[in-house]
Amino acid sequence: MSLQSTFNGLKVIELAGVLAGPSVGMFFAELGAHVLKIENGTAGGDVTRSWKLPTETESVSAYFSAINYKKDYLSLNLKTAQDLAHLFNLLKEADVLLTNFKAGSAAKFQLDFASLHAKFPKLIIGQISGFKSNPKRTAFDVVVQAETGFMYMNGTPQSAPIKMPVALMDVLAAHQLKEGLLIALLQRQKTGLGSFVETNLEQAGIASLVNQASNYLMQNYIAQPMGSAHPNIAPYGDTFVCKDQSKIVLAIGSDAQFAKLIDLLGADKNPNVKNYCTNKQRVTNRTELVELLTPYFSNINRDDILNECIKNQIPAGAIRAMDEVFENPAAQELVREETIEGVKTKRVSSIAFTINTK
């Protein structure tokens, strides 16, 4: 059985809009589920339909296309009794309902878990909200990035706080909901009953602080903006401009890797290298280390040094713009095309794993 048929026969109703909920719906659609996206036509549908680049003239935006794929679409106004009844009729056959209702809104439509579970005991409901600490607060990604520490530690000492250039909190919350829904589907196989799976952007962000959280919780260390540098390892995240003006980033995780790097660069002959033999020395003297290494990278083209690093198992990467990224066959494999409402759309797949049984 192919991945694309994993959820054949599974019926998903998607009431959620923007990015997190629809990306969960797309995940199930790519795995063979029938996903029906219900939008409020009186409000212009999913708001991301109107989130367009200045150059976009098509009726379907690239943003909307990114997280809507292999779905059917239906326009309903749940404030009318007729359309709400139509939704309840659809839910009779549904397995999963995806929502991102504001606090208190679900109950107004009798779409809260208690009401739905009484009518449809096998239905699994997946709800994404914004703030656990204040459920009534409006939550957009950049606000949650700010509130969960990401913007504070992102950027450089010279820059303003910087958000990640994708809606990272939505992406993280979507993964949390996917995992919860998969567990709920497994539980339903045992119990025959549906359940309520709920996550929120705030806690999804906090749960993803990983080592930065532990640095604070165990050492009272508050992460500061360091650019791409790493507080615990050096040179890790430090970037260098090469001879051809392309840039490279290092991810040296051990003393042995550092020794191979300086040998490859010819920096092993520099008498000051002895001051950076251990990770502790390198972290403590990061600025001086970067100054020491900079001239060596400026004398060699990016691809030449990168190929040597790869050959010698030294962790390093080219800093690529989007056009370079999609020259990579690995990226091209993930591109998915579909015509939506007469518009040819493209996006990357939400499925970046394979499962083999042989």
N, C-alpha and C positions, 0 to 999 in steps of 0.2 A: 504494500500500500504506500502510495506517495504521500509526502507531507501535504500536498494540495487537496487531498481527500480525507485528511485526518478527522475533520468535523463535518463530513457530509451528513446532512439530515439535521444538524443543529441549527436552530432558528434563534437569531439575535435581533432584538429591537433596540435601536440606538436613538435615544432621546437627547443624549449629551451633545454639546456643541463645543466649538473652539478646537483645542488640540488634544488634550489628554484622553477624553472619552472616545472621540472619533478614532484615535490611533489604536485604542483597544479594539474597537469594532473592525478596523482594517486588519488587525492581527488575526481575528477569527475568520474574516472573509478570505484572507489569503490561505487559510488552512481548510477551506472548503465549506465553512458555514454560510447559510443564507442570512445576510445582514440587511435589514431594512432600516434605513436612516430616515427618521421622521423629523421634518423641519417645520417651523412656524412660518408659513408663507406670508402671513400678514405683516411679519417683521422683516421680510426679505430673506428668510432662511437663515442658515448658519452664518454668523457674523463674519467668518473668515472668507466667505464669498466676496466680500467687499475689501478685504485686506490685500491691496494690489501694489505692485511696483509702479512707479510713474510711467514705465514703458508698456504696461499691460493694458490691452484693449479688449481682450476676450471676456466673455460673460462669466467664465469660471476661472477663479484666480489660481495662481501657482500654489499659494498657501493652502487653499482649500484642497487642491489636488494632492498635496503632500500626504494627507492623512485620510483621504477618502478614495477608496479603490475597491472594485468588485462588489459594490453595494447597489441596492435598489433604493429609490428615493420616493418619499411620499410627503406631501404638504398637508398638515393638519393644524387647526387652531383649537387647542385643548380647552379654551375658554368657552367653546360652544358645546352643548350637550351632545349634539350629533357626532362631532369629531371625537369627543372623549369616549363615547360609546363605541365608535369604530376602533379606537385604540384598545379598549378592553376586549373587544372581539378578537383582535390580533393577538393579544396576550394569552388567549386560551391555548394557542398552539406554540407559544414561544418558550424557549429554554432559558434565555438570558435577557435581562433588560438592563441597558446602560443609561445612567442618568448623571447629571451634575446639578441637581436642584439646589437653589439657595435654601438656607435654613427656613423651615416651615412651609415651603412651597409645595413639597410633595403631598403633604396631608390635605392641602386645599383641593387637590384633584383626586384624592383617595389613591394616590400612588406611593404612599408610605409603605414600609415593609409589613406592618401589621395588617393593613387593609388588603394588600396584594397577596400576602401569604394565606389569608383566610379564603380568598377566592381561587388562587392558583398555587397550591402548596408545593408544586414541583418547580416553580419559577425561581431562578437565581437572579438577584438584583445586585448590580455593581454600581456603587455611587462614589463619585469623586467630588470632594468639596475643597474649599480653600484653606481656611484656618481652623485647626482644632481648638486653638486658644480663644478664638472669637468667631463662632460659626456664622454670624451675621455679616462679617466683614467681607467686602468685595476683594477678591484675590486675583490679580493678574501676575504673570510669571515674574516680571522684574520686581514687583513689590515683595514677592515671597523670596526671591534671591536676596533682596536687601535684608529682610527680616530674619533669615536663617544663616546669615554670616557670609554668604558667598560674595556679595559685592564688597564687603568690608575688606576681605583678604585678597580680592582680585584686583589687578592693576599693578602699578608701580608706586614707589614712594612719591614720585613726582606727578602722578596722574590723579584724576578724580576716581572715586570708586567705579568699577566697571562690571557690567553684567556679562554673563556668557552670551555669545551671539546666537544661540538657539534657546528655545523656551525650555530650559533644562528642568525646571521644577515640574512642568507638565510631563515631560518625557519620563522623569523618575517616578512620578505618581502613576503614570500609565503602566509602567513595569510592575509596580506594586499591585495594581489592580489586576493585571493579567495573571500574576502569580496567585493572588487570592482566588480569582475565579476558577483557575485550574484546580486548586485544592477543593473548592466548592463543588465542582463537577465530579471529582473523585468521591467526595463525601456523599453526594446524591446517589452514586452507584450503590453505596452501602445502605443508605437510609431511605432512599426514594423521595427525600424531601429537599426542597430548595433552601437557600439561606441568603443572608444579607451580607455582602462584602463591601466594606467601606474603607476608603483611604482619603488622604488629604494632601495637598501640596506642601503644607508646612512641615508635617512630620516626615514626608518622603524626602524633603530637602535635608532635614536634621539627620535622618537615618543615613544619609549619604555623605556626611561630614567625615566619616571613618577616622583616619589617622589624625586629622586636624582636631576632631572632637577629643580623641584620647590624649593628644598633646596638652589640651586644656584641662581635661578631667584629671589627668595623672600628674601633670607638671605645672599646671596653672599658666601654661604658655598660650597667649592670645596671638593667633596667626595674623601677621601683618602683610600688607601688599608687597610682594617680592617679584612681581612680574611672573615669569614662568618658573622661577627658581624654587627649589624644594628646601624646606626648613631643616630636614634631617639628613640630606644627602647632597654631595657636591662632587663634580659638576653635574647636576641633574636638573634639567629644565633651562640651563644656561644656553643662550644662543650666540652664534658667531656668524659674522659676515665673511663669505669666502671671496676668492679672487674675482669670480664672475658676478659678484654682488648678490648672489643667491645666499640664502641663510640655512643654517643647520642647527639642530638642537641635540645636546648630549643627554644621556640618561645613564651615567656611570653609577653602578650600584655596588661596586666592590673595589677593594684596593688592587686586586689583580687586573680588573678591567682598566683601571686608571694607568697601571704600569704599561699595559699593552698600548694604550692610547698615546702616551708620551713617547713611547718607542716608535710608534707609527709616524708621529709628527716630527720626530727628530728632536723633541724637547728634552729627551733623557740626558742630553749633554749640557743642558742648562744647570748651572750650580744651584740655582734657587729651587729646583724641583724637589730637593730633599725636604723642603718645608711643607710638602703636600702629600707625603707618602700615605698617610692614614686619612680615613674619612673625617675623623674629628678635626685634624689639621685643615682639611679642605673646607669643611663647613665653617670653621672659625675664621678662616682667612679667604673667604669666597671672593671678595672683591679683588684682592691681589692675584688670586689664582686665575680669574677671568682675564685680568690684564696680562698675565704671563702667557696665556694660551692664545690670545687674540692675534698676534702677528703670525703665528704658525698657520692659522686658518686663512688669513688674508693672502697667503702665498700659494693657495691651491684651490682649484675649482671644486664646487660643491659635489658634483657627481663623482669626481675622482676620489675625494676623501671618503665620501659615503660608501662607495663600492669597497674601498679598503677596510672600512669599519665593519661592514657586513661580512666580508671575507674572514675577518679576524674576530668575529663575534663580539664586537664592541657596540653597545647600544647607542644608536644615533639615528636621526631622521631628518629628511629634507622638509623644510617648512613650505608647504605647497598651497597655492591658491586653488579655488574650486575647479578651474579648467584643468590644472595638472592632476587633481584628484581623479577626475573622470576620464583621464587618459589611461588610468590603471585598469587592466582587465578585471581585477577583483571588484572595482566599483561598477564597471559596466555590467557585470553579472547581476547586480542588484537593481538595475534600472527596470521599471515596469511602466508600460504604456497602456492607456485606455482612453477611449473617446467618451466624454461626459457631456451630454447636452450639445453634441455637435462640435465640441472643442477637444482637440487632441491634447491629452495631458500626460505628464511624466512625473514619476516620483521614484524614490528608492524603496525597496521592499522593507517591510517590518520584520521579515524573517531572515536572520543572519546565522542560522544554525542548520545542521543536517543531522538526520538520524538514520543509522544504518543497522540492518538486522543480519547482515552476512559478513 
